[in-house]
Amino acid sequence: MSQAVKQVVCMKWAKLYGPEYVNRLYAMVRSNVTGPLRFVCLTDDPTGIRAEVECLPCTSINVTSKWKETGWRKISLFAPSERLLGFTGDWLFIDLDVVVTGNMDGFFEYEPERPFVVMRNWTQMDKVIGNTSVYRFRVGCATHLLEKLEREGLEAQLLKYPNSQTFISNEIGNIMHFWPDAWCALFKVQCIPAWPMRLFQAPVIPKGCKIIAFPGMPNPPDAAVGSWPEKKFYKRLYKRIRPAHWIPKIWQESEDKIRRIG
């Protein structure tokens, strides 16, 4: 019996992230997923992206707004199949600035009847909000999100929601479900020791964690060397961390593994 193809999609546009982010993500996913894999990057510039990645045109939202090229662009993934490059079935979306720390098969197998499963937003535990760094969606399950955004305009949503993941969480309806809590972590919440111990103790990988997300700063390359970029002087006093040496180790081990398995 043939195994179902596991479908993964990421997005890269403009200059915020270089091709190395896509390449590292592919290596981490491939080395932590069993069976056949389709890995797609929706991008406006495939230069430098490894051959194993299927590069397709980056989808967009039809709005006139200076914010359309921010994270709101990810709402385009809630388009119907005919507008989403013919995609069908279930897809796992992963942000480029994550580190994969464990086997990922569960993300494709967990409660397969659910059309939308997302990471919990650990910074807003008093609210039912998903962190869209990692989510599985069924193509066509929530086309009303894109329709509403394009019909009412992005500025109208910004009056109610500070970002796209808050918009999704509040507007998607009762189909939203969360991954098991241990699977996904936020680097700044679960990995960094509390102040002042972070000055002496290095960041850790939480037990049972499969993916660590890095929204905002620091991003993974910064965290790997113990840097936390911050423009405001007073925040630099406490935004300090030790190097997370396990990040480059994971990158290297992922590359080594996929070379062995071919």
N, C-alpha and C positions, 0 to 999 in steps of 0.2 A: 504494500500500500504506500503510495507516494505521500510525502509530507506536504502540508499546506505551506505556501510561501509566506514568510513573515515580511510585512511591508513597513518600511520606516521612511519617514520624510523629514527633512530639515530645510531651512530657508537661509539664504545668504544674499543680501543685497547691499549696495553702496559700499563704503569702505570701513565700516566698524569692525568687521572680522575678516581676516585674510583666509586664503585657501587652507592654511595649516589647521584651522579649527575644524573644517570639514573632514580633512584627512585623518586627524586624530580621532574624531568622533566615529568615523567609519571603522577604524581599526578597533576601537573599544567595543563597538556594537558587534562587529563580526566575530571577535574573539570571545564574546559572551552570549552568543545566540547559536543554538543548534539547528541544523537543517537549512533548507534553502532560504535565502534572504534577498529581497529587493530593496536596495538603499538608494533613495532619490534625494537629490539636492535641487531645490527650486532656486535659481540664481540668475542674476543679470550679467554675471561674469564667471564663466567656468575655468578661467585661466588658473593653472596650477593645481587643480583638483585631480586627484588620483583617478586612474582609468576605471577602477572597480565601481566608482560612484556614477550613477545615471543622472546626468545634469539635464534639467528641463527648464523652460522659461519660467521666471518667477511670476507667480500670480499676484494680482493687485486688487485694491478696492477702488471702485469708481466714485470717488469723492474729490471735491476741490478743497484741500486743506493742507496747511504746512505740516500737519501731523500725520499725513497719510503714509509717510515713509518710516514711521516709528513702529513699535510693536503692534499697532493697530492693523498693520498690513497682514498679520497672521489670520485675521478674520476671513480673509479670502479663502482659507481652507474649508470654510463652511458653505462653499458654493455647491450647486448640484454637479453631478458627474460630468455633464457635457461642457461645463465651464471650468472644471477642475481637471483638464487634460485627460479626460476619460477615466480618471481614477474610480475604482469600485471597491467595495468591501471595507474592511477595517484597516486603519493605518495608525502607526505609533509616531506621533510628532515628538521630536526632541530638539530643544534649543542647542545651539552650538557651544555655549559656555557651560557645559556640564562635564562631570567626570563619572564614568561608569565603574562601579566598584564591586559588582557581583553579577551572577548569571541573570540574564534578562528574559528568559523564556516565559516567566510568569506574567510579564506585561502583555503577552499575546494570548495567554491561556486563562487569565483571571476573569471569572464571571463573564464568559463569552457572549452572553445575551445582552450585556450592557452596551448601549451605543456610544456612551461618553464616560470615560473614566480618567480622572485627573489627580495630580499631586495636590495634597493639602497645602494651603498657604499658612506656614507655621508662624508668620509674623502677625497674623490677624485671627487668632484662635477664637475670638469672641464673635466672629462673623463666618458665615458659611461661604468661603471664597476658595476657589481652586487656584493653584499656581500652575500656569500653563507652560512651564519649562518642560513638563513631561505629561502628555495625555494621549489616550487612544480614542479615536473617533471613527464613526461609521459614516462613510461618504453619504451626504444627503440627510443626515440625522437632525440637523439644526440649520437649515437654509434660511430660516426666519431671522437669524442673527445678521447675516450679510444683507438681507433684504431691508431690515430695519436701519442698519447703518447707512446704506446707500440712499434709502428713501428720506430719512430725516436729517442726514448729514453728520459729519464727525463732530463738529462744534456742539451740536445739540446733545450728543452723548457725553462730551467732556464737561458739560454743566452738571451731569449726574454722576459720572464715573471718572475716577482719576486715571484709569488705564484700561487696557483691553481685557485683562483677565477678570477685573471686577465687572465689566460689562457682560462678559460671557457668563460668569457665575450667577448674575442677577437676572439675566434675560433668557438663559437656555431652557429654563423650566425644570421639571422634576426628573429629567433623565440624568442629571449630574450625579456621579458616584465617585468615591475616593479609593485610591490604592490603599492597601494595608499600610498602616502608619510607618512601620519600620523600613519600608522599601525606599522611600525618598527622603532626603534631608536637604536642608539649606545650610550651606557652609557657614554662614554667619550666626546661625542659631544653634545647630547641633554639633558642629565640628570644632569651633573655637572655644577654648576654655574661658570662663568668666574672668573679668578684670579683678585683680591684677595678675592672676595666674597665667594669662595668655602671654605675659612677658617672659615666662620661664618654661611653659609647657607648650609643646607643638600641637597643632590641630590634629584631630583624630578622625578615623572613619567609624561612624556609629555601628553598633552590632546589628547585623541583618540588613544593612543598607545596600542597595543596588545602584542607586544613582544619587549623586550630590549636585545640586544646582547652585549656581553662583550669580544670582541676579544683582545688578549694580556692580559695586566694587567690594573686594578685589575679584578679578577674574582668575581663572586657573593658573595662567603663567605668572601672575603677580603672587598668588598664594604660594606657589611652588618655591619661590625665593624669599618669602617672608615680607613681601611689600604690600601695603594697603594704600593705594593712591588716594589722596584727599587734598582738596584745594584750601579748605578752611583750616587755619592754624590751630585753633582750639580743639578741633576734632582729631588732629594728628596726635594729640597727647594720649588718647585712648584707643585710636584705631591703629594698633600695632600688633603684629603677630609674629610667631616663629615660622620658619619655613616648613611647608607641608611636603616633605621629601617623597611621600608616597605618590604624589601626582605625577612627576616625571617617570617614576618607577612603573606606574600603571601604563603610561604611554608607551614606554619601551617594551614592557612585557606583552602588551597588546600587539605591537608590530611583530615581535618575535613569534608569537603564537600563530598569527595568520600566515607568516612565512612557512611555518612548519606544516600547517594544515592545507596550504595552497589555496 
